[in-house]
Amino acid sequence: METICAISTAPGMGAIALIRLSGNKSISIADSIFRNPSGRSIAALKGGQIIYGNIFLPSDDTIIDEVVISLFRAPHSFTGEDTVEIACHGSTHIQRRILQLLIDSGARLARPGEFSKRAFLNGKMDLSQTEAVADLIASKNEAARRIAMQQMKGSLSTRLKELRSKIVEFSSLLELELDFSDQDVEFADRSQLRLLLSETDNYVLHLARSFSLGDAIKNGIPVAIIGLPNAGKSTLLNRLLGEDRAIVSDIPGTTRDSIEETIHMGDVELRLIDTAGIRHTTDTIESIGIERALNRATKAMVILLLVDVNSSQNDINSLSSILKNHINKEQQHILLVINKIDTNTTHQTDLSSLPCDEKVCISALDGQGMEQLQEALVRITMTREADNEDIIITNARHYEALIRAHEALTRVQQGIEANISGEFISLDIHDATDALAEITGEISSQEILNNIFSKFCIGK
């Protein structure tokens, strides 16, 4: 396999940069442009040792930089191959010069994710673990980091392999029965098989359902700001962001489309979504905006239901009626935010018809109650995170495979109940186990692998 090289630190200038080599010629290539003051070579090192020296031009002995080199001998490296890491000064010019020297000496530039791909191909980690490496690099908050680290250590892989192994064992017994079909024997205990299928299917569904939470943790928890026109939604968005992101006007219906911005509160990342005011209207463009607002409300994990303290009872009742079929209190947390308390202290309007888990009173204009609102948001979103030991799915590819496994397991259970031939049941079992195996990479096509690793960083 060719020896590859790449800059593994972020692009640009810094104090230190890291250039990585991997492959069976990595040591000899690095040695060809390296000189230690005492004459010791990289090849003389044991794995896990470092050495100081200079990178030089072989043509005229010009010193390019002083470096520290770390050696990792196969199979005890990230890729499972001999790996050399060169820590040089962070000048972009120096990085490019050293990289060019390595290429001139026989290495080639690594493709995106090629180091991780080699780790997978060399059995250092399975596919879900290598994907977790990319998730760890991209993690923006503690929850995302924790989930990526958990999957990188193999928690998901181990569980799926256990389930798959048990199902395969029963499948082999079913197929053995086919060889003795004329003797009417039963090797696979149907009651135990039903129990195993039920437990497996429940767990697969549990993992699949965790994807909505995992995706939110990975990309930011969606928080929709909805309410009547002129309730102060755009003012609230601007107040939370600390900048004038949305246009604020006294004219009802100013916001015609959704505005989305990401902020951090404590250790939580939120995707705040300002939406069009919800009301009955004959305006075609505004109607489209309202439809989009309701669609956003349906998909949000947290809803800030903003109402003007001065709203009429008819307006509140109308809003309640519109929201009735667009909010799921089982899966969403609704925070009722009563705005414009700086203009009214009597709170005459009855808000009991509105869906609500808790409420807070604010003035988005002058900032009253904003601290309490932010505390409530952090508390609510933190409770959306799963227990540290729970396995959460954050990868859409894994989610799709789990859904296919669930559908196949459902067919298996239906087939057993209908007492159909074990041959057809075995086919559905194979579909289920293949879907689970795709997650860990036990079954994968080159096209899928190329697509996965093409999204990785170069140098990782």
Solvent accessible surface area in square Angstrom, and as a share of the most:
residue,aa,sasa,rsa
1,M,137,0.61
2,E,104,0.47
3,T,6,0.03
4,I,0,0.00
5,C,0,0.00
6,A,0,0.00
7,I,40,0.20
8,S,37,0.24
9,T,56,0.33
10,A,82,0.64
11,P,134,0.85
12,G,39,0.37
13,M,167,0.75
14,G,40,0.38
15,A,89,0.69
16,I,106,0.54
17,A,2,0.02
18,L,46,0.23
19,I,0,0.00
20,R,24,0.09
21,L,0,0.00
22,S,0,0.00
23,G,1,0.01
24,N,110,0.57
25,K,125,0.53
26,S,0,0.00
27,I,19,0.10
28,S,72,0.46
29,I,8,0.04
30,A,1,0.00
31,D,34,0.17
32,S,54,0.35
33,I,0,0.00
34,F,13,0.05
35,R,106,0.39
36,N,19,0.10
37,P,99,0.62
38,S,98,0.63
39,G,63,0.61
40,R,115,0.42
41,S,43,0.28
42,I,0,0.00
43,A,55,0.43
44,A,60,0.46
45,L,4,0.02
46,K,150,0.64
47,G,40,0.38
48,G,60,0.57
49,Q,65,0.29
50,I,116,0.59
51,I,14,0.07
52,Y,101,0.39
53,G,0,0.00
54,N,31,0.16
55,I,0,0.00
56,F,19,0.08
57,L,34,0.17
58,P,74,0.47
59,S,103,0.66
60,D,91,0.47
61,D,80,0.42
62,T,64,0.37
63,I,99,0.50
64,I,28,0.14
65,D,13,0.07
66,E,92,0.41
67,V,2,0.01
68,V,60,0.35
69,I,0,0.00
70,S,26,0.17
71,L,0,0.00
72,F,68,0.28
73,R,78,0.28
74,A,50,0.39
75,P,79,0.50
76,H,147,0.66
77,S,12,0.08
78,F,58,0.24
79,T,1,0.00
80,G,14,0.13
81,E,22,0.10
82,D,31,0.16
83,T,4,0.02
84,V,0,0.00
85,E,27,0.12
86,I,0,0.00
87,A,30,0.23
88,C,2,0.01
89,H,89,0.40
90,G,2,0.02
91,S,35,0.23
92,T,51,0.30
93,H,98,0.44
94,I,31,0.15
95,Q,7,0.03
96,R,144,0.52
97,R,81,0.30
98,I,0,0.00
99,L,25,0.12
100,Q,93,0.41
101,L,16,0.08
102,L,0,0.00
103,I,59,0.30
104,D,102,0.53
105,S,41,0.27
106,G,55,0.53
107,A,6,0.05
108,R,53,0.20
109,L,86,0.43
110,A,4,0.03
111,R,142,0.52
112,P,51,0.32
113,G,0,0.00
114,E,17,0.08
115,F,0,0.00
116,S,0,0.00
117,K,33,0.14
118,R,6,0.02
119,A,0,0.00
120,F,29,0.12
121,L,91,0.45
122,N,64,0.33
123,G,65,0.63
124,K,82,0.35
125,M,35,0.15
126,D,17,0.09
127,L,0,0.00
128,S,0,0.00
129,Q,31,0.14
130,T,0,0.00
131,E,11,0.05
132,A,1,0.01
133,V,6,0.03
134,A,28,0.22
135,D,24,0.12
136,L,43,0.21
137,I,92,0.47
138,A,64,0.50
139,S,34,0.22
140,K,122,0.52
141,N,18,0.09
142,E,72,0.32
143,A,3,0.02
144,A,9,0.07
145,R,91,0.33
146,R,48,0.18
147,I,5,0.03
148,A,4,0.03
149,M,56,0.25
150,Q,34,0.15
151,Q,5,0.02
152,M,50,0.22
153,K,157,0.67
154,G,6,0.06
155,S,36,0.23
156,L,1,0.00
157,S,5,0.03
158,T,76,0.44
159,R,80,0.29
160,L,2,0.01
161,K,86,0.37
162,E,79,0.35
163,L,7,0.03
164,R,51,0.19
165,S,70,0.45
166,K,104,0.44
167,I,0,0.00
168,V,65,0.37
169,E,110,0.49
170,F,28,0.12
171,S,4,0.02
172,S,60,0.38
173,L,56,0.28
174,L,0,0.00
175,E,66,0.29
176,L,70,0.35
177,E,17,0.08
178,L,66,0.33
179,D,108,0.56
180,F,73,0.30
181,S,83,0.53
182,D,126,0.65
183,Q,111,0.49
184,D,137,0.71
185,V,59,0.34
186,E,112,0.50
187,F,87,0.36
188,A,0,0.00
189,D,61,0.31
190,R,55,0.20
191,S,73,0.47
192,Q,105,0.47
193,L,0,0.00
194,R,99,0.36
195,L,110,0.55
196,L,20,0.10
197,L,0,0.00
198,S,43,0.28
199,E,96,0.43
200,T,0,0.00
201,D,13,0.07
202,N,94,0.48
203,Y,42,0.16
204,V,0,0.00
205,L,34,0.17
206,H,81,0.36
207,L,0,0.00
208,A,3,0.03
209,R,171,0.62
210,S,12,0.08
211,F,37,0.15
212,S,75,0.48
213,L,27,0.14
214,G,0,0.00
215,D,46,0.24
216,A,2,0.02
217,I,5,0.03
218,K,60,0.25
219,N,68,0.35
220,G,0,0.00
221,I,4,0.02
222,P,14,0.09
223,V,0,0.00
224,A,0,0.00
225,I,0,0.00
226,I,0,0.00
227,G,0,0.00
228,L,13,0.07
229,P,23,0.15
230,N,60,0.31
231,A,0,0.00
232,G,13,0.13
233,K,13,0.05
234,S,13,0.09
235,T,28,0.16
236,L,0,0.00
237,L,0,0.00
238,N,14,0.07
239,R,96,0.35
240,L,15,0.07
241,L,33,0.16
242,G,69,0.66
243,E,106,0.47
244,D,135,0.70
245,R,97,0.35
246,A,7,0.05
247,I,135,0.68
248,V,86,0.49
249,S,40,0.26
250,D,130,0.67
251,I,123,0.63
252,P,65,0.41
253,G,9,0.09
254,T,55,0.32
255,T,22,0.13
256,R,96,0.35
257,D,69,0.36
258,S,28,0.18
259,I,36,0.18
260,E,65,0.29
261,E,48,0.22
262,T,67,0.39
263,I,24,0.12
264,H,104,0.46
265,M,17,0.07
266,G,76,0.73
267,D,67,0.35
268,V,4,0.02
269,E,7,0.03
270,L,1,0.00
271,R,53,0.19
272,L,0,0.00
273,I,4,0.02
274,D,0,0.00
275,T,0,0.00
276,A,1,0.01
277,G,4,0.04
278,I,0,0.00
279,R,84,0.31
280,H,139,0.62
281,T,42,0.25
282,T,141,0.82
283,D,59,0.30
284,T,98,0.57
285,I,102,0.52
286,E,6,0.03
287,S,43,0.28
288,I,78,0.40
289,G,2,0.02
290,I,13,0.07
291,E,119,0.54
292,R,121,0.44
293,A,0,0.00
294,L,20,0.10
295,N,72,0.37
296,R,76,0.28
297,A,0,0.00
298,T,74,0.43
299,K,142,0.60
300,A,3,0.02
301,M,20,0.09
302,V,0,0.00
303,I,0,0.00
304,L,0,0.00
305,L,0,0.00
306,L,0,0.00
307,V,0,0.00
308,D,24,0.12
309,V,10,0.06
310,N,76,0.39
311,S,14,0.09
312,S,56,0.36
313,Q,71,0.32
314,N,120,0.61
315,D,65,0.34
316,I,0,0.00
317,N,71,0.36
318,S,33,0.21
319,L,0,0.00
320,S,19,0.12
321,S,73,0.47
322,I,27,0.14
323,L,1,0.01
324,K,161,0.68
325,N,134,0.69
326,H,62,0.28
327,I,25,0.13
328,N,65,0.33
329,K,105,0.44
330,E,161,0.72
331,Q,121,0.54
332,Q,12,0.05
333,H,41,0.18
334,I,0,0.00
335,L,1,0.00
336,L,6,0.03
337,V,0,0.00
338,I,6,0.03
339,N,3,0.02
340,K,56,0.24
341,I,33,0.17
342,D,62,0.32
343,T,88,0.51
344,N,34,0.17
345,T,120,0.70
346,T,83,0.48
347,H,82,0.37
348,Q,150,0.67
349,T,32,0.18
350,D,80,0.41
351,L,36,0.18
352,S,95,0.61
353,S,59,0.38
354,L,9,0.04
355,P,27,0.17
356,C,42,0.25
357,D,65,0.34
358,E,50,0.23
359,K,128,0.54
360,V,19,0.11
361,C,50,0.30
362,I,0,0.00
363,S,0,0.00
364,A,2,0.01
365,L,135,0.67
366,D,77,0.40
367,G,21,0.21
368,Q,83,0.37
369,G,20,0.19
370,M,15,0.07
371,E,119,0.53
372,Q,102,0.45
373,L,0,0.00
374,Q,67,0.30
375,E,99,0.44
376,A,7,0.05
377,L,0,0.00
378,V,42,0.24
379,R,120,0.44
380,I,4,0.02
381,T,0,0.00
382,M,90,0.40
383,T,98,0.57
384,R,64,0.23
385,E,36,0.16
386,A,24,0.19
387,D,99,0.52
388,N,91,0.47
389,E,143,0.64
390,D,45,0.23
391,I,20,0.10
392,I,4,0.02
393,I,0,0.00
394,T,12,0.07
395,N,22,0.11
396,A,56,0.43
397,R,51,0.19
398,H,1,0.01
399,Y,75,0.29
400,E,102,0.46
401,A,1,0.01
402,L,0,0.00
403,I,50,0.25
404,R,109,0.40
405,A,0,0.00
406,H,45,0.20
407,E,84,0.38
408,A,1,0.01
409,L,0,0.00
410,T,43,0.25
411,R,102,0.37
412,V,0,0.00
413,Q,52,0.23
414,Q,112,0.50
415,G,5,0.05
416,I,9,0.04
417,E,121,0.54
418,A,69,0.53
419,N,134,0.69
420,I,73,0.37
421,S,52,0.34
422,G,12,0.12
423,E,95,0.43
424,F,117,0.49
425,I,4,0.02
426,S,5,0.03
427,L,105,0.52
428,D,25,0.13
429,I,1,0.00
430,H,80,0.36
431,D,71,0.37
432,A,0,0.00
433,T,4,0.02
434,D,52,0.27
435,A,1,0.01
436,L,2,0.01
437,A,0,0.00
438,E,38,0.17
439,I,0,0.00
440,T,2,0.01
441,G,11,0.10
442,E,88,0.39
443,I,69,0.35
444,S,43,0.28
445,S,52,0.34
446,Q,103,0.46
447,E,140,0.63
448,I,64,0.33
449,L,9,0.05
450,N,74,0.38
451,N,81,0.42
452,I,14,0.07
453,F,4,0.02
454,S,66,0.43
455,K,154,0.65
456,F,18,0.07
457,C,71,0.43
458,I,90,0.46
459,G,2,0.02
460,K,47,0.20
